[in-house]
C-alpha cells in the first residue's frame, strides 16, 4: 500500500491538510477544480525559477486567496512589489474574478521540502551534472538540516543510455505506512535532450505526536514546534535523562580510575627510584 499510494494523500486529515480549501456543490465543484489546476499550472510555468513548494488556494464569497510557499520570495515579489501586481492582474483575467489576493510565505529550510529538492535535482540533471552526484548532494544537505531519512528514485534514460532504467538511493528511514510519521513527497521530471527523466523524493521529518493544525498555511510553524516537543519528550527522558547521565557518571568514574592509575604510577616511580628511575635522573 505504501508503495502505491501518495504519502501526502494517505495522511490527509490525520497530520496533513488540504491545499485547496473551499466548498463546492454538485453544480460548480468541477469548474472550481479545473480552475485550481489552471492556476497551479500557470503559476508554476510563470514563476519557473521561484522555488515554489506548494500553492494553497482558498475561496470565500467572491474572493480568491492564493498563498505561494516559496524559498525565493524576492523573485516573486519583484522590485517594489511590481511582479506580484502583474501576476495578480494575470490571475484576474485567468479566473474572471475581480477580488484576487496573493500571499507569499517564505520557506526557511528548503532542503527539507520534497518539491524544492526534486526541482533542484531536475535542474542539475538538465545541466548535464551526473545524476548520482546531484542526488547524493541533496541527500547530504537534507540530513544535515535534520531530516530523519530521505529516499530519491530516478527513472528514464539516465546518463543518455539507450535503455531506460530506474535507480533508487536512500539514507536514514522513511516508514511510509506509519501515519504519524511526517513524510513529504514530490514527483517532478527533468526535460533533457534524450527524453524525460522522472524524479520522486520522499523526506521523513520525524513523528508528529499530539494534535496538529491542518491548515497548510500555518503548518510550517506548528510542525517544527510539534516535532521538537515530541523529540524532547522521547529523547530527553530516555536517552539524555538516563543513558546520557549514566555515561557521564561512568566517565567521571573513569577519571577516578585514571587518578588511581596515576597514583600507582607515581608509587611505582618511587619504588623504582633507587633502581632505574634514579639511575636515569
Protein Blocks (a to p, Z undefined) as FASTA:
>chain_A
ZZmpcfklmmgoklpccfbdcdddfklmmmmmmmmmmmmmmmmmmmmmnopabdcdddde
hiacdddddfblmlmnogohlmmmmmmmmmmmmnopabdcddddddfblmlpfklmmmmm
mmmmmnopafklmmmmmmmmmmmnopabdcdddedjehhiabdcdddddehjddfklmkl
ccdddddddddfkbccdddddddebjcedjddfbfklmmmmmmmmmmmmmmmmmmmmmmm
mmmmmmmmmmmmmmmmmmmmmmmmmmmmmmmmmmmmmmmZZ
